[in-house]
Amino acid sequence: MSEIRERIARRIAQELEDGDLVNLGIGMPTMVADYIPDNVRVIFQSENGFVGMGPRPPKGEEDPDLVNAGSEPVTIKTGGAFFDSATSFAIIRGGHLDATVLGALQVDQQGNLANWKIPGKLVPGMGGAMDLTVGARRVIVATTHTTRKDQSKILPECTLPLTAKGEVDLIVTEMAVFRVTDQGLLLEEIAEDSSLEEIKEKTAANFSLAEELKTFV
Amino acid sequence: MDKIVDKEKVKGLFADDQRLMIGGFIECGSPHKLIDLLLESGGRNLTLIGNDTGFDDQKAGQLVVEKRLSRVIASHIGTNKETGRQMNSGDLEVELVPQGTLVEQIRAGGAGLGGVLTPTGIGTPVADDSRIIEVEGREYLLAKPLRADLALIKAWKADSAGNLLYRHAARNFNPVMAMACDRVVVEAEEIVPAGEIDPNQVVTPGIFVDYILQNGEEE
């Protein structure tokens, strides 16, 4: 499982460009920060109120006032800044964010995302996810291809309550990279240990194939 | 007016059925001492407006665990299992609001605005009960202003005039809530005489603050 998460995070890190301002969601998306190439400088925003977020501090140097949105100890880099939640969401909603990376319960071929509620079961709430999907220039979904019960998380249409309607731009799983286009999903890349047959078998959504199918590791 | 008060004075501010805004983001920047006093005061049937309901094994989460709340307006409740349990059993009414909408509703309440128009939530269940208003071809939800009786705020430094500084990510909802309540109570790590905080650096102007409690106050 950790290998799968690392692979997804590593692939998404390749999407980020020098100078981007990026917000990473809780969980697997947070791992993307560990795989940014050395020659790419990305500024991370934390929705609880700062830009310039750096890695976890060494043991013993954690500060309870300096945590990310998932309550994990982090650091702030030189040039960073703290602000209140209204400013934080002005950054997010106001079009100042180049990209966000979020997890998914379900994502579909129209670019809809569901990740905040399983009615009657799990209702954690949307937190900042609805603002992030509406406001960020690019919305990248980081998700395992299937649920623990081996059912496709990439669907013709989400059945769970939506977080965002038509806002997803890219879906990265341990098997595949799909781009969301006006014509639906476009399969652009296949993981080196997967195959088109396996992806067809494990993807409930319809998708077309990019002219040049690439491989990723 | 002397704004610096002791804990007995603070306890006297709480009452049943109050509507409270409590600063903090999953316990970071939460006014733990004020929450302690609220718990001691015995206030019940409270409405909480806040980003979340804390952790069930930490301070802010105890308002739920000890069943002091009848209603919560928050963006996220996943870190406190008890909130979900009471919601499902019907003991606690929970209204979930996107975080950026929640903070703007509070800001609108403090700024005298009739609400804000946000694109967040269009096409999702959040839009179901909202008025949708089109501006220049784009749809927005009307998010109405929120106010409360009492704000519980955590500051790093306060001066005796009530001017506040916050520390790191502990700022979050605190400065916005300090503008949106009838009375504002601040828990400060350090209280200094007026004049010691540079007016250029003040985050929350003291005119918003009614009461300040030193959070290291001797028992």
Interface residues (C-beta under 8 A of the other chain):
Chain A: S46 E47 N48 G49 F50 D63 P64 D65 L66 V67 A69 S71 I76 F82 F83 D84 S85 A86 S88 F89 I92 R93 N112 W116 K117 G120 L122 V123 P124 G125 M126 G127 G128 A129 M130 D131 V134 G135 P161 L162 T163 A164 K165 G166
Chain B: F25 I26 E27 C28 G29 N51 D52 F55 A74 S75 H76 I77 G78 T79 G84 M87 N88 V94 L96 P98 Q99 G100 T101 V103 E104 R107 T118 P119 T120 G121 I122 G123 T124 P125 V126 Y166 R167 H168 A169 A170 R171 N172 F173 N174 P175 V176 V203
